Amino acid sequence: WYRPPQAFSSAAGLHRFVWDLHYTPLTAGGGRGLPISATPHNTVPAPSSPWVAPGQFTVKLTAGGRALTQPLVVRMDPRVKTPPLVLAQQSTLSKKLYDSVRALQTADDDLRRIRGDVRSLQGRATGDVAQALADFDKQAAAIGGAPAGAGRGRGFGGGGGGRGVGIVAPLIPAASAEATQSMTLLQAADRAPTAQVMAGVTAAQKSIADATAKWTALKVELTKLNARLKAAGLDEIKMP
C-alpha cells in the first residue's frame, strides 16, 4: 500500500519536492498508519511527528561535494486566531514528547540487541553466571527490548500498548505509546490544550521518567554482569 521512497534525480533540470511541515517521522511502529483513502502502492503514511512551529528554517542540499542553502519561512495560517503564546506552548510540549519517543525507541533498540547477546551467552554459561544472565534478562524483559522479529508491539504504535486483558506492556513501549497518544491529541487542533489533554501529558511525562530511570538502572546492572562474564572468560556485552 505504501508509496515507494522518492529520491531526487541527479539529472540536470528543475526538481521539486514537498515538505509536509512535520519533523522527521518516527521509526517503524511509531504511530504511522494508513488513511481510509489509501491507494495501492501510492499511499503516504499518516504523519507520526508534530508540525513544525512557525519560524525561520534553512533548507540544505548536499550533492557532488557541494552544499547549497536557502532560507525558508513557515508562517501561521492567518485564519487561526489562537494567541501565539498558546501555540508556542502546544508546539513545545509536542516536541518534548516527540523527542522522548525517539529516545525511547533508541533505548528499545539497544535493549533488543543486549537481550540478543544475553541469549547467545546463555548457551555457553554455567552455574552462577548462567543464573545471572537469566536474572538480567528477566529484568530487561520488564523494560523492553522484544526479541528481533517480534517487533515493538502495540506499545510503540501510538496507543493501546498493554491494555489487553492480562497483558502488561514493558515500560519503554508503554511509555512511548502514552507519549505518542498525548502528542497526537496536542496536535489535533491549533488551540489551547484542554485540562484533560494536559493531565494526559503530565501522566505521559511521568511514565517517560519512570521508564528512563529503569533503563538507566539496568545499564548499571549490565556493568556488573559484564564483570562476572569477564571473570568467567566469556565475551562481555557491548554497552549502549
Buried (B, 14 or more C-beta within 10 A) or exposed (E): EEEEEEEEEEEEEEEEEEEEEBBEBBBEBBBBEEEEEBEEEEBBBBBBBBBBBBEEEEEEEEEEEEEEEEEEEEEBEEEEEEEEEEBEBBBEBBBBBBEBBBBBBEBBBBBBBBBBBBEEBBEBBEEEBBEBBEEBBEEBBEBBBBEEEEEBBBBBBBBEBBEEEEEEBBBBBBBBBBBBBBBBBBBEEBEBBEEEBBEBBEEBBEBBEEBBEBBEEBBEBBEEBBEBBEEBEBEBBEEB
